[in-house]
Structure formats: C-alpha cells, structure tokens
Amino acid sequence: MAEKKLNGTVIVTYRCNARCSMCNRYKAPSKAEEEISIETVKKLPKMYFTNITGGEPFIRTDLKEVVRELYKKSDRIVISTNGFFTDRIIELCKEWYNPITEETITMNRLQISKLGRAKFILKEGGSMGDLYSTTDLRRDDKGNIEIDEGGNVVVEDNLPDMKLGSVFPDYNLAWRNSVSWKNLNLGFLVTARIGGIVNSLTQANMDLFGVSEATAAARDAGGALVNGRSLVNPETWYTAIASQGGIPQYYTYSATNVRLQELSLGYTIPRKWLHNVCSITVSFVGRNLWMMYCKAPFDPEAVASTNNFYQGMDYFMMPSTRNLGFNINIKF
C-alpha cells in the first residue's frame, strides 16, 4: 500500500513586522518561547505540500533550521512572507538543493513581478522595490541610438539588467501648523515624499496612439529629437519606445512630490451667543488641494494595485481627487 501523505500548514510564529489593515495578527503576537519548536517539527508526519506561514515566518532567526527539517519530509514547501527580510530570504535560498541531484540551487537574481517591460527584480543587497529594464534601443559604441538610412530605430530585448531605481521613497516629510485669532482658526498640513521613482504605462499608451502632449510637440517640431541632433518621424519613434507598455527607462519619473495635503478654516461661535448652552465650531476642510511640486505625469502616491509589487506603477489609474467638506463640532 502506498504511503499516505498530507497537505499541511505550519504556523511558525504569530509575530509580524507589518501593520497591514486587512490583518490584525500583529496585535496579538506570540512569545518566541511559545512557538513551535524544532523538536516538534521533527515529529510531524510526511507531507506532499507544506505551507510555512505566520505572522511573518522570517522573523524567526531559526527558520532555516525549521525549513531543513520540513524539507526532509515534504515534497514541496511554500513560505508565505511579506518579503521584508530580503537578506534572510536570500541566505535561505543559498542552502536550497535539488533532492534528486543533491546540487545546491544558487539564486542571485529573482524576478518577483513585472508590468509591461518594467520588472521588479530582487538581488542581494537590493530591495523589493527595485525596478529594472532589460529592453533598450540599439546603440553604437559611443552610446548613441542607431538610426538607419530609413530613419528607423531597433528595439532590443533580453539585455543585461538595467536598474532604474527603487519605487520606495528615501524619506517622507510633513509639516502641520495652526494659527488662531479671536474665534478664527486656520490649520494646514504640507506633506512631501522625497526620492524614489514611478513608471507610467498610461503615458506610454498615450504616446503609442499619438494622443499625448509629447507626440503633438514632436509633430509640430517636424520630428522627435534623438541623440541631440537627429529628427525621427514621430510615429516611428513613439511606436518603438511606447509599444508593449513602453521601454521603461523612457517612462520612468521622479516620485518626489510636495503637496498641500490638508487645509482647514474654522470659526467658533461663542457660548454667550448661544445662551451658554454650548459652543459651535464650523470649519471648511479641504484635502489634497494643491500639488506644489511633481514631475511625474500622475500622482506618485496613487497606486494601481494593493499588491506589494505594483507600487509606483501607473496603468490607467483614475486621477487623484481633491476633497472638500464641512465639519461641525459642538461642545456642551
């Protein structure tokens, strides 16, 4: 009789470094000494499939030992992780081996996601927000784009990785202030995101169909300026760089932006006007009112997906909106 095997889930911890809104696991973390031990893992039955989960499994510094034991008794292992501990993930991969040939599986490059030609690639020393391109126009020895006698350019794929940057900011800033005079009060919040990049497939598609401001300017100028001196037919140029979601480096922009995030203007009606029953503050409140600085063709804080690996990507997203409203505060 064939040996029976199970499909199993091994929860190695309830600790987590993330604070995801759809999960409250972090509010009730486990204690390290209460979590499943290596000795208990050794006693588990053989399994076809094992999912190692939590919490965030890589919080455990001995996860490597847990995986070693489960690898002896499971045909397939999947670790559910938020990918934050990249160094630990790569270090674990260095020990992985083929159970048939017993050869170590080396992994110094992992493509974790892509959109169009833009690729998120995880490398040692990098971050999960690093955006790469492996596509470019053919260039000569001096780095200039090659243009043939017919005015055409050639797109080359499968080139060595070209790092464009990270979609993560270097840092975020905020300044809140309020001013009161008699019964009037004024408050505002200015926020800034410094550093990082974003990529726009929307802009690429608009260029491809010739409906963007950039393509109109190229037509008015008699062509797209290439290498600082040559004019290429706009349709030829934008068909080359904007097809298939665009060559990423031509549609990558700085994510740095500064905005007036919130503004409030209120007036407090004195208690004596209301027979000392209460005071009432009536306020006008506006949010996301003014983009003071932004070089990207869309709001860099907007996202096309809640997926970890689609931050900083614009794919026909709705424009961000201003919000206007009133607030009434009654104090008895």
C-alpha positions in Angstrom: 0.0 0.0 0.0 1.3 3.4 -1.0 2.3 5.7 1.9 -0.3 8.3 2.7 0.9 11.9 2.8 -0.9 15.0 4.0 -1.1 18.6 2.9 -0.1 20.8 5.8 0.3 24.3 7.2 3.0 25.0 9.8 2.4 28.3 11.7 5.9 29.1 13.0 5.0 32.4 14.7 2.3 35.0 15.3 4.8 37.8 15.3 4.8 40.2 12.4 6.8 43.3 11.4 4.0 44.6 9.2 0.9 46.5 10.2 -1.5 45.6 7.4 -5.0 47.0 7.6 -6.6 43.7 6.4 -4.9 41.7 9.1 -4.9 42.2 12.9 -2.4 39.4 13.6 0.3 41.8 14.8 -2.0 43.0 17.7 -1.6 39.6 19.4 1.9 38.4 18.8 3.2 35.1 20.1 6.1 34.8 22.5 9.2 33.2 21.0 9.4 30.5 23.7 5.7 29.5 23.0 6.2 29.0 19.2 6.6 25.6 17.6 10.0 24.1 18.4 12.4 22.2 16.1 11.8 19.1 18.2 8.0 19.3 17.5 8.7 19.9 13.7 10.8 16.7 13.7 7.7 14.8 14.9 5.4 16.0 12.1 4.3 13.4 9.5 5.4 13.3 5.9 3.6 15.7 3.6 3.1 16.3 -0.1 2.8 20.0 0.4 3.8 22.3 3.4 3.0 25.9 3.7 5.1 27.7 6.3 3.3 30.8 7.5 2.6 33.1 10.4 2.8 36.0 11.3 5.9 36.7 9.3 8.0 33.5 9.2 11.3 35.2 8.6 11.1 37.0 12.0 12.3 33.7 13.4 16.0 33.6 13.3 16.0 29.8 13.4 13.7 29.5 10.3 16.5 27.9 8.4 16.5 25.0 10.8 12.8 24.7 10.6 12.9 24.5 6.8 15.8 22.0 6.9 13.6 19.6 9.0 10.5 20.1 6.9 12.5 19.6 3.7 13.3 16.1 4.8 9.6 15.1 5.0 7.8 17.3 2.4 7.8 17.1 -1.4 7.0 20.8 -1.8 7.4 23.8 0.6 6.0 27.3 0.2 6.9 30.1 2.6 4.2 32.8 2.9 6.2 36.0 3.5 5.8 39.8 3.0 9.4 39.8 1.6 10.7 42.4 4.1 13.7 40.3 5.3 15.4 40.1 1.9 18.8 39.2 3.3 17.3 36.3 5.3 15.4 35.1 2.2 18.5 35.1 0.0 20.6 33.4 2.7 18.0 30.6 3.0 18.0 30.2 -0.8 21.8 29.6 -0.7 21.2 26.3 1.1 18.4 25.0 -1.1 19.3 21.9 -3.0 17.8 19.6 -5.6 16.6 16.5 -3.7 17.3 14.3 -6.8 20.8 15.5 -7.8 21.6 17.0 -4.4 23.1 20.0 -6.2 22.8 23.4 -4.5 20.4 25.7 -6.1 22.0 29.1 -6.4 19.8 32.2 -6.8 21.3 35.7 -7.0 18.5 37.1 -9.1 14.8 36.7 -8.6 12.2 38.4 -10.8 9.3 38.8 -8.4 6.9 40.7 -10.7 6.5 42.7 -13.9 4.2 45.1 -15.6 4.7 45.6 -19.3 8.5 45.6 -19.7 9.2 47.0 -16.3 10.4 44.3 -13.9 10.8 44.1 -10.1 13.9 42.1 -9.6 15.3 41.0 -6.2 19.0 40.9 -5.8 21.4 40.6 -2.9 21.9 44.0 -1.3 18.8 45.4 -3.1 15.2 45.9 -2.0 11.9 44.5 -3.1 11.1 47.9 -4.7 14.0 47.8 -7.2 12.7 48.4 -10.7 14.7 47.1 -13.7 14.6 47.1 -17.5 16.1 44.6 -19.9 15.0 46.4 -23.0 16.6 49.3 -24.9 17.1 50.8 -28.3 20.2 49.6 -30.2 23.1 51.8 -29.6 26.6 52.3 -31.1 29.9 52.1 -29.3 29.5 55.7 -28.1 26.1 55.0 -26.6 24.2 56.9 -29.3 20.9 55.4 -30.6 21.4 53.8 -34.0 19.2 55.2 -36.8 19.3 53.5 -40.1 19.0 55.2 -43.5 15.3 54.8 -43.5 15.0 56.7 -40.2 14.2 53.6 -38.2 15.4 52.5 -34.7 15.7 48.9 -33.4 14.4 47.7 -30.1 16.5 45.0 -28.3 15.1 42.7 -25.6 16.8 40.4 -23.2 19.6 42.8 -22.4 21.6 42.8 -19.1 19.6 44.2 -16.2 19.5 47.9 -16.1 18.5 49.2 -12.7 16.2 52.3 -12.9 15.9 52.9 -9.2 13.6 52.0 -6.4 9.9 52.8 -6.1 10.4 53.3 -2.3 11.0 56.9 -1.1 14.2 57.9 0.6 12.1 59.6 3.3 8.7 61.3 3.9 8.3 64.7 5.5 5.3 66.5 6.9 4.7 69.9 8.4 1.5 70.7 10.3 0.7 74.2 11.7 -2.3 76.1 13.0 -3.0 79.8 13.7 -5.8 81.2 15.8 -7.0 84.7 16.1 -10.0 85.5 18.3 -12.7 83.0 17.1 -11.0 82.2 13.8 -8.6 79.3 13.4 -6.6 78.2 10.4 -4.7 74.9 10.1 -2.7 73.3 7.3 -0.7 70.2 6.6 2.1 70.1 4.0 3.5 66.6 3.1 6.5 65.7 1.0 7.8 62.4 -0.4 11.5 62.6 -1.3 13.2 60.2 -3.6 12.1 57.1 -5.4 10.8 56.6 -9.0 7.5 55.8 -10.7 6.7 54.3 -14.1 3.7 55.2 -16.3 2.3 52.7 -18.8 -0.6 55.2 -19.3 1.8 57.7 -20.7 3.4 55.0 -22.9 0.0 54.1 -24.4 -1.0 57.7 -25.0 2.3 58.2 -26.8 1.7 55.0 -28.8 -1.6 56.2 -30.1 -0.4 59.8 -30.7 -2.8 61.5 -28.3 -0.3 62.9 -25.8 1.1 66.4 -25.5 4.6 65.0 -26.2 3.6 63.5 -29.5 1.8 66.7 -30.5 5.0 68.7 -29.8 7.1 66.2 -31.9 4.7 66.6 -34.8 4.9 70.4 -34.6 8.7 70.3 -34.4 8.9 68.1 -37.5 10.1 65.0 -35.6 11.3 63.6 -32.4 14.8 64.8 -31.5 17.2 61.9 -31.0 20.8 62.0 -29.9 20.5 65.7 -29.6 20.8 66.3 -33.4 18.6 63.9 -35.4 14.9 64.2 -36.1 13.0 60.9 -36.4 9.4 60.6 -37.6 7.2 60.9 -34.5 5.1 57.8 -35.4 8.3 55.7 -35.9 9.9 56.9 -32.7 6.9 56.5 -30.4 5.9 53.2 -31.9 9.4 51.9 -31.0 9.6 53.3 -27.4 6.0 53.0 -26.4 4.9 49.6 -27.6 4.2 46.8 -25.1 3.8 49.1 -22.2 6.8 51.2 -23.2 10.6 50.8 -22.8 10.6 51.5 -19.0 13.5 54.0 -18.9 11.6 56.3 -21.2 8.6 56.3 -18.9 10.3 56.5 -15.5 9.9 59.7 -13.5 11.0 61.0 -10.1 8.4 60.3 -7.4 9.4 63.3 -5.4 6.4 65.5 -4.7 5.3 68.2 -2.3 1.6 69.0 -1.7 -0.8 70.9 0.5 -2.4 67.8 2.0 -4.9 69.4 4.2 -6.3 72.9 4.9 -9.0 73.9 7.4 -10.6 77.2 8.2 -13.0 77.4 11.1 -15.0 79.9 13.2 -16.1 79.2 16.7 -19.5 80.7 17.7 -19.1 81.9 21.3 -21.1 80.2 24.1 -22.6 83.5 25.1 -24.3 83.8 21.7 -25.9 80.5 22.5 -27.1 81.3 26.0 -24.1 79.5 27.4 -25.6 76.2 26.3 -22.7 75.2 24.0 -20.1 76.4 21.6 -20.2 75.5 17.9 -17.2 75.4 15.6 -17.9 75.4 11.9 -15.0 74.6 9.7 -14.2 74.2 6.0 -11.9 71.3 5.4 -10.1 70.5 2.1 -7.7 67.6 1.4 -5.2 67.1 -1.4 -5.8 70.6 -2.5 -2.6 71.7 -4.3 0.3 69.7 -5.8 3.1 72.2 -5.2 5.9 70.1 -6.9 5.6 67.0 -9.0 7.5 65.9 -12.2 5.6 62.7 -12.8 2.5 62.8 -15.2 0.4 61.3 -12.4 0.1 61.4 -8.6 3.1 59.3 -7.3 1.1 58.5 -4.2 -1.6 56.8 -6.1 -1.2 53.0 -6.8 -2.7 50.7 -9.4 -2.9 47.8 -7.0 -2.6 46.9 -3.3 -0.2 44.1 -4.4 3.3 44.5 -2.8 5.0 44.5 -6.2 2.9 47.1 -8.1 3.7 50.2 -6.1 4.8 53.2 -8.2 3.1 51.8 -11.3 0.6 53.8 -13.3 -1.7 51.7 -15.5 -4.8 53.7 -16.5 -5.5 54.8 -12.9 -8.2 57.3 -12.1 -6.7 60.7 -11.3 -6.4 61.5 -7.6 -9.1 63.9 -6.4 -9.5 66.9 -4.2 -11.9 66.5 -1.3 -13.9 69.4 0.1 -16.2 69.4 3.0 -17.5 71.0 6.2 -17.1 70.0 9.8 -19.3 71.0 12.7 -18.1 70.5 16.3 -20.5 71.1 19.2 -19.2 71.3 22.7 -21.6 71.4 25.7 
